[in-house]
Amino acid sequence: MGRTIELSNGASIERTALDGYDEEWIMTNKTLSTLEVTLDLSKCSGIEVDDHEGETSVSAECPPNETQTLFVVRRNPPFKFAAGISMKEIPAPVEEQEELIGGFKSELDSKIDEMSELLRKIPFDTMNHEEICDKLGEFGLDHFTDPSFPPNDDSIYDKETEPEYPLQQKPVWKRPHEFMRDPKLFDDGIDPNDINQGALGNCWFLASIASVAENPALIKRLFITQEYNEQGLYQLRICKNGEWLKVTVDDYIPCYYSGGPMFCRATGDELWVLLLEKAYAKIHGNYCQLRAGFVSHGMADLTGCPTRDHRFPQDRHDYGAIEEYAEELWSKLDLADSKGWIMCAGTPGVDHFTEGGGPDQDHGIVPGHAYSVIAAKEREGIRLLNVRNPWGEFEWGGAWSDNSEEWTEEMMEAFEPDFDAKDGSFWISYEDFFKNFCSITVCRVENWNEIRLKGIFMRLMEAQDTDEDFVLSKFYYSFRLEEEAEIDIGLHQEDERILGSDRRRYVDMQILILRRHTNGTLTIVHDSGSSDSRDQECHVTLGAGHYIVVPRSSGATLGRPNNDPKDPVDFKVEHGDKIRLHPVLRSTIDDVFRRMDLQLNGALSADELNQFGRLIGCEELENVTDEDLEGEEFENISCNANGITNFGIKQYFSKYEPEEIAEFIGKLGYDESLYSTKSKPFTITFHTNSELRVRIGDALKTDLNERAWDLMMHNYHKNNGATGAIQTDEICVFRRYDQGAYCVVYGAINKTDDEMEVNFKMTNSKNMIYQPSKGSVKTIVPPRGLVYLSTSILDPGQSSFSWNYSFSAGRT
């Protein structure tokens, strides 16, 4: 009888006895790699391998999907066999891998084509689970295959941006019963230790899941579909770009050729982790879009709650130097612990964990990694944090670790630690926490009263000077408070991680909260400062009164980057034997749809469609009625009870020639490379524990934007003086620097009793872009008045900058 050595998924060695003590080692390789096996015979005696007499290290290879003899081992008595075995995987060329999995692929391609044809008019992304299953039944189908996120390479990576396949192995897409014994959606509850990272470098997202899973109910509420089902149809809800999205996915999972999932996987036969990763990948365009990211983004997307990332000072290793900062942060962590908010800490360095790297040799902390923070407690003047490695390995080995001498009987009673050598959790002092971690993210999870509204920054031209442009918020948002309340307000723009959104770059965003007094005057009660990150949030405590929120952006990054090499996009491209819309154009239509779907219901009503038709100059869409949407013209277009869906808009665009699409897109504010040049949509959110009603007003019909900007500079000058000022006897020009966006904002003060005209120029600055975009502005400053002038901001992609400005002034 032979003895089997299991080496990995799909690889094993059968040791078959021959005459005497000899053995034949036969490898079965069911992987897509050539496997090189090495025997270390240095600790053996009386052992020889055929064709390798006298050698203490011998190697042999087995090609992909083959079974062959590796070694014939001769054992000459008296012998000692203590060989070490190691294996190296050498992935086969992509073309060879594709040939090996060709049968799987052709079968799935036919299913995808069939489902695409059957569901071309079915708005399954906006339908509920039961409705979709009913439709599948009508078509005689017993299993759902998602045509919008198909089980093929399009859902793994983007061929336009990555011409070469980016992973070592090509996947075989499998349903759960093909790699699980008894698949379930949830099994014995939800535990952070259920999560195992795979071949995708998305530790940041999986750590977000693990942190949120500390409160299992938060994971459960993401799943609209709560049970495993044979149709392979699941619906989830994820908060993306500030709004809750329903995401429909099938249960095809990218797997190794002869094994289980390539990417994240569960400890047992649970599907929830795999499906959550798949839904998140679908939102972003493909799995590879999830590589490298920020835990704060993942936590916000999974909870929809206000999230704050605290980056530690560079001199964090010297606790004495940061003691004031540490005290302030501890009060926030203590509050978070008492409220049960979610916390996650990050370590400095590069994440090599995905590639098999390990911890710091001295203390067991993994570099470039994310850890859940379970508790922050202070007892007897000692501050400790209870931290968990989401992968259950590599615990802290310093002071206050599981077996350290600091755990006296008194301390055990005070902190009540629950030591488990295998769950990845440990305790660490606050001071050591700063030395070994570089940031902590706090997600304020509560049962909020939540309001989500649409907004948009628009580029407009100065009426008196068509060469001078400026960017304003189309809307303002007002509310009244009858008593003091705490409110979190957030601005959320499209995540640049989403496929195609690199043509719609982040703009700097700022939240200005004004109070309207009974006499009609306005004062600023909060100025968040500018940030060019995905989300800009502020937490404020406001007394009773009437308040107005004015979002602000310079909009300097709105448009094509300087010296951008991108060529015009071919709006229609070949895809196999079909012609389809270019992926970046599809992403652009997603952006357009978000702007037009003001009711956030996943469809454009007849009225919204008419407005859309007028914007793009398409007569066919200018006078559509509700009855039309149910008629012949829209017979093959995806619609639901609320109107035409996102997929339906893509179908509608598909019937036009590229030249016509270019004309439509141009009128919507995109250039030939699909850069957004005229507007930037956002979602504004309000979270409060009290009742709140927010009214939306048209800011462009008022002077509110200009007044808010002037008040912003008045407020800054009042608190900080004329920083960086250059001045004459008549005019003082000063600047405000916002590090969050590497942004310089300029204001002017008129020191005379006369009206003054100021000509201001910024174009001698280095690596800066401007608003107005030409880098200069001409404006009137009233007597003894102070006004906002303009903004310059670091050109994205540049690492150094300097600002330089000049002006001239004269009486009008």
Secondary structure, DSSP 8 states (H G I E B T S, - for coil): --EEEEEETTEEEEEEE-STT-EEEEEEE-SSEEEEEEEE-TT-EEEEETT-TT-SEEEEEE-TTEEEEEEEEEEEEEEE---EEEEEEEE--HHHHHHHTHHHHHHHHHHHHHHHHHTSS--TTTS-HHHHHHHHHHTT-SS---TTS-SSGGGT--TTT-SS--SSS--EEE-GGGT-SS-BS-SSS--GGGEE--SS--HHHHHHHHHHTTSHHHHHTTBS--S--TT-EEEEEEEETTEEEEEEEES-EEE-TTSSBSS-EESSSB-HHHHHHHHHHHHHTSGGGGSS--HHHHHHHHH-S-EEEEE--TTTT-GGGGHHHHHHHHHHHHHHHHHT-EEEEE-SS---TTTT----TTT---TT-EEEEEEEEEETTEEEEEEE-TTS-----STTSTT-TT--HHHHHHH-----TTS-EEEEEHHHHHHH--EEEEE-----EEEEEEEEEEEEEETTEEEEEEEEESEEEEEEESS-EEEEEEEE---TTSTTGGGS----BEEEEEEE-TTS-EEEEEE---B-SSEEEEEEEE-SEEEEEEEE---TT-S--TT-------SEEEETTEEEE-HHHHHHHHHHHHHH-TT-SSEE-HHHHHHHHHHHT-GGGTT--HHHHTSGGGTTS-EETTEEEHHHHHHHHHTS-HHHHHHHHHHTTB-TT--B-SEEEEEEEEEESS----EEEEGGGSSHHHHHHHHHHHHHHHHH-STT-EE-SSEEEEEEEEGGGTEEEEEEEE-SSS-EEEEEE-TTSBSEEEESTTSEEEEEE-TT-EEEEEEEEE-TT----B---EEEEEE-
